[in-house]
Amino acid sequence: MSYPQVPFVPTPLSVVRKMLELAELKPGEVLYDLGCGDGRIIIMAAKEFGARAVGIELRKDLVEQCIKEVKRQGLEDKITVIHGNFFDINVGEADVVTLYLLTSVNEKLKPKLEKELRSGARVVSHDFEVVGWKPLRVESIYDQWRSHKIYLYRVP
């Protein structure tokens, strides 16, 4: 099965913080970032919210950049970075899953999330909704000359 390529576009830090606040991420909870890019979401989740974070990234160069930054900040005990395809990795231990993918990818991901996530887990998506799920909240945040939308979902 071939997977759609999603371009790497970093989420502005103000949007990252808002995503984690909206998810009400608590110390000790587990966050998974699917397509973690440079690791900014997992790093903030660990550093500012006290969560244990797992980032999954397909691109080797981004994985290496991410691991380097995690080490630089001394967060190896709180963060795991996996070089792989998030479709192939079980996310069942997550309390919160963050996404900045495309609507089409979210749609393909939906059955996996419904199957693996336990009831009450939160899914936060930046800019792209999960079609067929009703968001608990939709927030708009203005940053870097444009508006960003954040969708918060809870697994029933």
Biotite code that builds the C-alpha atoms (Angstrom):
import biotite.structure as struc

atoms = struc.array([
    struc.Atom([0.000, 0.000, 0.000], chain_id="A", res_id=1, res_name="MET", atom_name="CA", element="C"),
    struc.Atom([1.453, 3.353, -0.923], chain_id="A", res_id=2, res_name="SER", atom_name="CA", element="C"),
    struc.Atom([0.878, 6.208, 1.457], chain_id="A", res_id=3, res_name="TYR", atom_name="CA", element="C"),
    struc.Atom([0.178, 9.798, 0.486], chain_id="A", res_id=4, res_name="PRO", atom_name="CA", element="C"),
    struc.Atom([3.060, 12.187, 0.924], chain_id="A", res_id=5, res_name="GLN", atom_name="CA", element="C"),
    struc.Atom([2.377, 15.101, 3.215], chain_id="A", res_id=6, res_name="VAL", atom_name="CA", element="C"),
    struc.Atom([4.684, 18.098, 2.813], chain_id="A", res_id=7, res_name="PRO", atom_name="CA", element="C"),
    struc.Atom([6.578, 19.172, 5.931], chain_id="A", res_id=8, res_name="PHE", atom_name="CA", element="C"),
    struc.Atom([5.223, 22.519, 7.055], chain_id="A", res_id=9, res_name="VAL", atom_name="CA", element="C"),
    struc.Atom([6.142, 23.376, 10.647], chain_id="A", res_id=10, res_name="PRO", atom_name="CA", element="C"),
    struc.Atom([3.279, 24.351, 12.931], chain_id="A", res_id=11, res_name="THR", atom_name="CA", element="C"),
    struc.Atom([3.894, 27.792, 14.496], chain_id="A", res_id=12, res_name="PRO", atom_name="CA", element="C"),
    struc.Atom([4.770, 27.442, 18.195], chain_id="A", res_id=13, res_name="LEU", atom_name="CA", element="C"),
    struc.Atom([1.760, 29.533, 19.284], chain_id="A", res_id=14, res_name="SER", atom_name="CA", element="C"),
    struc.Atom([-0.467, 27.029, 17.434], chain_id="A", res_id=15, res_name="VAL", atom_name="CA", element="C"),
    struc.Atom([1.366, 24.066, 19.012], chain_id="A", res_id=16, res_name="VAL", atom_name="CA", element="C"),
    struc.Atom([0.764, 25.513, 22.497], chain_id="A", res_id=17, res_name="ARG", atom_name="CA", element="C"),
    struc.Atom([-2.920, 26.122, 21.696], chain_id="A", res_id=18, res_name="LYS", atom_name="CA", element="C"),
    struc.Atom([-3.310, 22.534, 20.388], chain_id="A", res_id=19, res_name="MET", atom_name="CA", element="C"),
    struc.Atom([-1.862, 21.109, 23.634], chain_id="A", res_id=20, res_name="LEU", atom_name="CA", element="C"),
    struc.Atom([-3.952, 23.457, 25.807], chain_id="A", res_id=21, res_name="GLU", atom_name="CA", element="C"),
    struc.Atom([-7.109, 22.572, 23.880], chain_id="A", res_id=22, res_name="LEU", atom_name="CA", element="C"),
    struc.Atom([-6.350, 18.854, 24.380], chain_id="A", res_id=23, res_name="ALA", atom_name="CA", element="C"),
    struc.Atom([-5.899, 19.582, 28.112], chain_id="A", res_id=24, res_name="GLU", atom_name="CA", element="C"),
    struc.Atom([-2.671, 17.584, 28.060], chain_id="A", res_id=25, res_name="LEU", atom_name="CA", element="C"),
    struc.Atom([-1.692, 16.674, 31.610], chain_id="A", res_id=26, res_name="LYS", atom_name="CA", element="C"),
    struc.Atom([1.640, 15.648, 33.179], chain_id="A", res_id=27, res_name="PRO", atom_name="CA", element="C"),
    struc.Atom([2.218, 11.914, 32.822], chain_id="A", res_id=28, res_name="GLY", atom_name="CA", element="C"),
    struc.Atom([-0.147, 11.523, 29.866], chain_id="A", res_id=29, res_name="GLU", atom_name="CA", element="C"),
    struc.Atom([1.106, 10.049, 26.597], chain_id="A", res_id=30, res_name="VAL", atom_name="CA", element="C"),
    struc.Atom([1.017, 12.120, 23.410], chain_id="A", res_id=31, res_name="LEU", atom_name="CA", element="C"),
    struc.Atom([1.609, 10.737, 19.912], chain_id="A", res_id=32, res_name="TYR", atom_name="CA", element="C"),
    struc.Atom([2.423, 13.131, 17.071], chain_id="A", res_id=33, res_name="ASP", atom_name="CA", element="C"),
    struc.Atom([1.821, 11.475, 13.717], chain_id="A", res_id=34, res_name="LEU", atom_name="CA", element="C"),
    struc.Atom([4.268, 12.965, 11.233], chain_id="A", res_id=35, res_name="GLY", atom_name="CA", element="C"),
    struc.Atom([6.275, 14.753, 13.921], chain_id="A", res_id=36, res_name="CYS", atom_name="CA", element="C"),
    struc.Atom([8.525, 16.680, 11.519], chain_id="A", res_id=37, res_name="GLY", atom_name="CA", element="C"),
    struc.Atom([11.168, 18.582, 13.500], chain_id="A", res_id=38, res_name="ASP", atom_name="CA", element="C"),
    struc.Atom([9.663, 17.465, 16.825], chain_id="A", res_id=39, res_name="GLY", atom_name="CA", element="C"),
    struc.Atom([8.320, 20.808, 18.024], chain_id="A", res_id=40, res_name="ARG", atom_name="CA", element="C"),
    struc.Atom([5.017, 19.329, 19.275], chain_id="A", res_id=41, res_name="ILE", atom_name="CA", element="C"),
    struc.Atom([6.569, 16.413, 21.186], chain_id="A", res_id=42, res_name="ILE", atom_name="CA", element="C"),
    struc.Atom([9.258, 18.680, 22.643], chain_id="A", res_id=43, res_name="ILE", atom_name="CA", element="C"),
    struc.Atom([6.718, 21.221, 23.914], chain_id="A", res_id=44, res_name="MET", atom_name="CA", element="C"),
    struc.Atom([4.462, 18.420, 25.205], chain_id="A", res_id=45, res_name="ALA", atom_name="CA", element="C"),
    struc.Atom([7.339, 17.000, 27.281], chain_id="A", res_id=46, res_name="ALA", atom_name="CA", element="C"),
    struc.Atom([8.969, 20.257, 28.337], chain_id="A", res_id=47, res_name="LYS", atom_name="CA", element="C"),
    struc.Atom([5.989, 22.492, 29.110], chain_id="A", res_id=48, res_name="GLU", atom_name="CA", element="C"),
    struc.Atom([3.185, 20.005, 29.792], chain_id="A", res_id=49, res_name="PHE", atom_name="CA", element="C"),
    struc.Atom([5.132, 17.165, 31.490], chain_id="A", res_id=50, res_name="GLY", atom_name="CA", element="C"),
    struc.Atom([3.806, 14.520, 29.097], chain_id="A", res_id=51, res_name="ALA", atom_name="CA", element="C"),
    struc.Atom([5.576, 11.485, 27.719], chain_id="A", res_id=52, res_name="ARG", atom_name="CA", element="C"),
    struc.Atom([5.720, 11.995, 23.974], chain_id="A", res_id=53, res_name="ALA", atom_name="CA", element="C"),
    struc.Atom([6.165, 9.765, 20.949], chain_id="A", res_id=54, res_name="VAL", atom_name="CA", element="C"),
    struc.Atom([6.839, 11.193, 17.506], chain_id="A", res_id=55, res_name="GLY", atom_name="CA", element="C"),
    struc.Atom([6.501, 9.130, 14.347], chain_id="A", res_id=56, res_name="ILE", atom_name="CA", element="C"),
    struc.Atom([8.148, 10.436, 11.192], chain_id="A", res_id=57, res_name="GLU", atom_name="CA", element="C"),
    struc.Atom([8.752, 8.929, 7.754], chain_id="A", res_id=58, res_name="LEU", atom_name="CA", element="C"),
    struc.Atom([11.543, 11.252, 6.585], chain_id="A", res_id=59, res_name="ARG", atom_name="CA", element="C"),
    struc.Atom([14.962, 10.184, 7.867], chain_id="A", res_id=60, res_name="LYS", atom_name="CA", element="C"),
    struc.Atom([16.420, 13.721, 7.740], chain_id="A", res_id=61, res_name="ASP", atom_name="CA", element="C"),
    struc.Atom([13.606, 15.030, 9.967], chain_id="A", res_id=62, res_name="LEU", atom_name="CA", element="C"),
    struc.Atom([13.971, 12.076, 12.367], chain_id="A", res_id=63, res_name="VAL", atom_name="CA", element="C"),
    struc.Atom([17.691, 12.854, 12.750], chain_id="A", res_id=64, res_name="GLU", atom_name="CA", element="C"),
    struc.Atom([17.002, 16.579, 13.251], chain_id="A", res_id=65, res_name="GLN", atom_name="CA", element="C"),
    struc.Atom([14.330, 15.732, 15.813], chain_id="A", res_id=66, res_name="CYS", atom_name="CA", element="C"),
    struc.Atom([16.531, 13.307, 17.795], chain_id="A", res_id=67, res_name="ILE", atom_name="CA", element="C"),
    struc.Atom([19.363, 15.850, 17.831], chain_id="A", res_id=68, res_name="LYS", atom_name="CA", element="C"),
    struc.Atom([17.060, 18.524, 19.300], chain_id="A", res_id=69, res_name="GLU", atom_name="CA", element="C"),
    struc.Atom([15.570, 16.110, 21.875], chain_id="A", res_id=70, res_name="VAL", atom_name="CA", element="C"),
    struc.Atom([19.126, 15.251, 23.036], chain_id="A", res_id=71, res_name="LYS", atom_name="CA", element="C"),
    struc.Atom([20.187, 18.909, 23.027], chain_id="A", res_id=72, res_name="ARG", atom_name="CA", element="C"),
    struc.Atom([17.301, 19.687, 25.379], chain_id="A", res_id=73, res_name="GLN", atom_name="CA", element="C"),
    struc.Atom([17.970, 16.593, 27.555], chain_id="A", res_id=74, res_name="GLY", atom_name="CA", element="C"),
    struc.Atom([14.504, 15.125, 27.015], chain_id="A", res_id=75, res_name="LEU", atom_name="CA", element="C"),
    struc.Atom([15.507, 11.570, 25.980], chain_id="A", res_id=76, res_name="GLU", atom_name="CA", element="C"),
    struc.Atom([13.787, 10.104, 29.051], chain_id="A", res_id=77, res_name="ASP", atom_name="CA", element="C"),
    struc.Atom([10.428, 11.675, 28.075], chain_id="A", res_id=78, res_name="LYS", atom_name="CA", element="C"),
    struc.Atom([10.482, 11.476, 24.274], chain_id="A", res_id=79, res_name="ILE", atom_name="CA", element="C"),
    struc.Atom([10.669, 8.590, 21.820], chain_id="A", res_id=80, res_name="THR", atom_name="CA", element="C"),
    struc.Atom([11.158, 9.280, 18.120], chain_id="A", res_id=81, res_name="VAL", atom_name="CA", element="C"),
    struc.Atom([10.229, 6.485, 15.727], chain_id="A", res_id=82, res_name="ILE", atom_name="CA", element="C"),
    struc.Atom([11.455, 6.446, 12.136], chain_id="A", res_id=83, res_name="HIS", atom_name="CA", element="C"),
    struc.Atom([8.581, 4.774, 10.362], chain_id="A", res_id=84, res_name="GLY", atom_name="CA", element="C"),
    struc.Atom([5.117, 4.975, 8.898], chain_id="A", res_id=85, res_name="ASN", atom_name="CA", element="C"),
    struc.Atom([2.408, 5.849, 11.417], chain_id="A", res_id=86, res_name="PHE", atom_name="CA", element="C"),
    struc.Atom([-0.021, 3.533, 9.609], chain_id="A", res_id=87, res_name="PHE", atom_name="CA", element="C"),
    struc.Atom([2.205, 0.618, 10.720], chain_id="A", res_id=88, res_name="ASP", atom_name="CA", element="C"),
    struc.Atom([2.614, 1.649, 14.376], chain_id="A", res_id=89, res_name="ILE", atom_name="CA", element="C"),
    struc.Atom([0.058, 1.016, 17.104], chain_id="A", res_id=90, res_name="ASN", atom_name="CA", element="C"),
    struc.Atom([-0.991, 4.247, 18.842], chain_id="A", res_id=91, res_name="VAL", atom_name="CA", element="C"),
    struc.Atom([-3.204, 2.563, 21.453], chain_id="A", res_id=92, res_name="GLY", atom_name="CA", element="C"),
    struc.Atom([-1.323, 3.902, 24.493], chain_id="A", res_id=93, res_name="GLU", atom_name="CA", element="C"),
    struc.Atom([-1.934, 7.536, 23.475], chain_id="A", res_id=94, res_name="ALA", atom_name="CA", element="C"),
    struc.Atom([-4.068, 9.845, 25.605], chain_id="A", res_id=95, res_name="ASP", atom_name="CA", element="C"),
    struc.Atom([-3.666, 12.543, 22.951], chain_id="A", res_id=96, res_name="VAL", atom_name="CA", element="C"),
    struc.Atom([-2.852, 12.282, 19.237], chain_id="A", res_id=97, res_name="VAL", atom_name="CA", element="C"),
    struc.Atom([-1.807, 15.378, 17.283], chain_id="A", res_id=98, res_name="THR", atom_name="CA", element="C"),
    struc.Atom([-2.140, 15.683, 13.513], chain_id="A", res_id=99, res_name="LEU", atom_name="CA", element="C"),
    struc.Atom([-1.080, 18.204, 10.892], chain_id="A", res_id=100, res_name="TYR", atom_name="CA", element="C"),
    struc.Atom([-1.731, 16.112, 7.831], chain_id="A", res_id=101, res_name="LEU", atom_name="CA", element="C"),
    struc.Atom([-4.249, 16.530, 5.024], chain_id="A", res_id=102, res_name="LEU", atom_name="CA", element="C"),
    struc.Atom([-7.996, 15.844, 5.138], chain_id="A", res_id=103, res_name="THR", atom_name="CA", element="C"),
    struc.Atom([-7.460, 12.892, 2.776], chain_id="A", res_id=104, res_name="SER", atom_name="CA", element="C"),
    struc.Atom([-4.817, 11.393, 5.105], chain_id="A", res_id=105, res_name="VAL", atom_name="CA", element="C"),
    struc.Atom([-6.975, 12.008, 8.188], chain_id="A", res_id=106, res_name="ASN", atom_name="CA", element="C"),
    struc.Atom([-9.746, 10.107, 6.410], chain_id="A", res_id=107, res_name="GLU", atom_name="CA", element="C"),
    struc.Atom([-7.482, 7.088, 5.798], chain_id="A", res_id=108, res_name="LYS", atom_name="CA", element="C"),
    struc.Atom([-6.261, 7.314, 9.394], chain_id="A", res_id=109, res_name="LEU", atom_name="CA", element="C"),
    struc.Atom([-9.733, 7.464, 10.949], chain_id="A", res_id=110, res_name="LYS", atom_name="CA", element="C"),
    struc.Atom([-10.438, 3.673, 11.042], chain_id="A", res_id=111, res_name="PRO", atom_name="CA", element="C"),
    struc.Atom([-7.009, 3.041, 12.615], chain_id="A", res_id=112, res_name="LYS", atom_name="CA", element="C"),
    struc.Atom([-7.614, 5.672, 15.319], chain_id="A", res_id=113, res_name="LEU", atom_name="CA", element="C"),
    struc.Atom([-11.131, 4.346, 16.008], chain_id="A", res_id=114, res_name="GLU", atom_name="CA", element="C"),
    struc.Atom([-9.766, 0.809, 16.340], chain_id="A", res_id=115, res_name="LYS", atom_name="CA", element="C"),
    struc.Atom([-6.638, 1.506, 18.405], chain_id="A", res_id=116, res_name="GLU", atom_name="CA", element="C"),
    struc.Atom([-7.421, 4.481, 20.654], chain_id="A", res_id=117, res_name="LEU", atom_name="CA", element="C"),
    struc.Atom([-9.219, 3.866, 23.908], chain_id="A", res_id=118, res_name="ARG", atom_name="CA", element="C"),
    struc.Atom([-12.412, 5.663, 24.778], chain_id="A", res_id=119, res_name="SER", atom_name="CA", element="C"),
    struc.Atom([-11.774, 9.203, 25.992], chain_id="A", res_id=120, res_name="GLY", atom_name="CA", element="C"),
    struc.Atom([-8.533, 9.706, 24.054], chain_id="A", res_id=121, res_name="ALA", atom_name="CA", element="C"),
    struc.Atom([-8.295, 13.124, 22.391], chain_id="A", res_id=122, res_name="ARG", atom_name="CA", element="C"),
    struc.Atom([-7.320, 13.853, 18.812], chain_id="A", res_id=123, res_name="VAL", atom_name="CA", element="C"),
    struc.Atom([-6.214, 17.376, 17.907], chain_id="A", res_id=124, res_name="VAL", atom_name="CA", element="C"),
    struc.Atom([-5.838, 18.289, 14.250], chain_id="A", res_id=125, res_name="SER", atom_name="CA", element="C"),
    struc.Atom([-4.260, 21.464, 12.897], chain_id="A", res_id=126, res_name="HIS", atom_name="CA", element="C"),
    struc.Atom([-6.097, 22.954, 9.893], chain_id="A", res_id=127, res_name="ASP", atom_name="CA", element="C"),
    struc.Atom([-7.568, 19.690, 8.555], chain_id="A", res_id=128, res_name="PHE", atom_name="CA", element="C"),
    struc.Atom([-10.688, 18.109, 9.981], chain_id="A", res_id=129, res_name="GLU", atom_name="CA", element="C"),
    struc.Atom([-11.438, 14.426, 10.442], chain_id="A", res_id=130, res_name="VAL", atom_name="CA", element="C"),
    struc.Atom([-14.452, 14.022, 8.149], chain_id="A", res_id=131, res_name="VAL", atom_name="CA", element="C"),
    struc.Atom([-17.309, 12.186, 9.851], chain_id="A", res_id=132, res_name="GLY", atom_name="CA", element="C"),
    struc.Atom([-16.208, 13.044, 13.386], chain_id="A", res_id=133, res_name="TRP", atom_name="CA", element="C"),
    struc.Atom([-17.940, 15.828, 15.251], chain_id="A", res_id=134, res_name="LYS", atom_name="CA", element="C"),
    struc.Atom([-15.394, 18.159, 16.866], chain_id="A", res_id=135, res_name="PRO", atom_name="CA", element="C"),
    struc.Atom([-15.851, 19.028, 20.541], chain_id="A", res_id=136, res_name="LEU", atom_name="CA", element="C"),
    struc.Atom([-14.287, 22.400, 19.782], chain_id="A", res_id=137, res_name="ARG", atom_name="CA", element="C"),
    struc.Atom([-12.931, 24.305, 16.814], chain_id="A", res_id=138, res_name="VAL", atom_name="CA", element="C"),
    struc.Atom([-10.619, 27.203, 17.608], chain_id="A", res_id=139, res_name="GLU", atom_name="CA", element="C"),
    struc.Atom([-9.099, 29.747, 15.271], chain_id="A", res_id=140, res_name="SER", atom_name="CA", element="C"),
    struc.Atom([-5.752, 31.300, 16.036], chain_id="A", res_id=141, res_name="ILE", atom_name="CA", element="C"),
    struc.Atom([-4.030, 34.003, 14.020], chain_id="A", res_id=142, res_name="TYR", atom_name="CA", element="C"),
    struc.Atom([-0.280, 33.587, 13.597], chain_id="A", res_id=143, res_name="ASP", atom_name="CA", element="C"),
    struc.Atom([2.346, 34.264, 10.948], chain_id="A", res_id=144, res_name="GLN", atom_name="CA", element="C"),
    struc.Atom([0.035, 36.303, 8.717], chain_id="A", res_id=145, res_name="TRP", atom_name="CA", element="C"),
    struc.Atom([-2.706, 33.730, 8.522], chain_id="A", res_id=146, res_name="ARG", atom_name="CA", element="C"),
    struc.Atom([-5.460, 32.067, 10.471], chain_id="A", res_id=147, res_name="SER", atom_name="CA", element="C"),
    struc.Atom([-5.076, 28.487, 11.703], chain_id="A", res_id=148, res_name="HIS", atom_name="CA", element="C"),
    struc.Atom([-7.926, 26.215, 12.735], chain_id="A", res_id=149, res_name="LYS", atom_name="CA", element="C"),
    struc.Atom([-7.589, 23.638, 15.485], chain_id="A", res_id=150, res_name="ILE", atom_name="CA", element="C"),
    struc.Atom([-10.052, 20.770, 15.735], chain_id="A", res_id=151, res_name="TYR", atom_name="CA", element="C"),
    struc.Atom([-10.477, 18.857, 18.996], chain_id="A", res_id=152, res_name="LEU", atom_name="CA", element="C"),
    struc.Atom([-12.092, 15.406, 18.977], chain_id="A", res_id=153, res_name="TYR", atom_name="CA", element="C"),
    struc.Atom([-12.704, 12.842, 21.711], chain_id="A", res_id=154, res_name="ARG", atom_name="CA", element="C"),
    struc.Atom([-12.877, 9.126, 20.939], chain_id="A", res_id=155, res_name="VAL", atom_name="CA", element="C"),
    struc.Atom([-16.314, 7.877, 22.092], chain_id="A", res_id=156, res_name="PRO", atom_name="CA", element="C"),
])
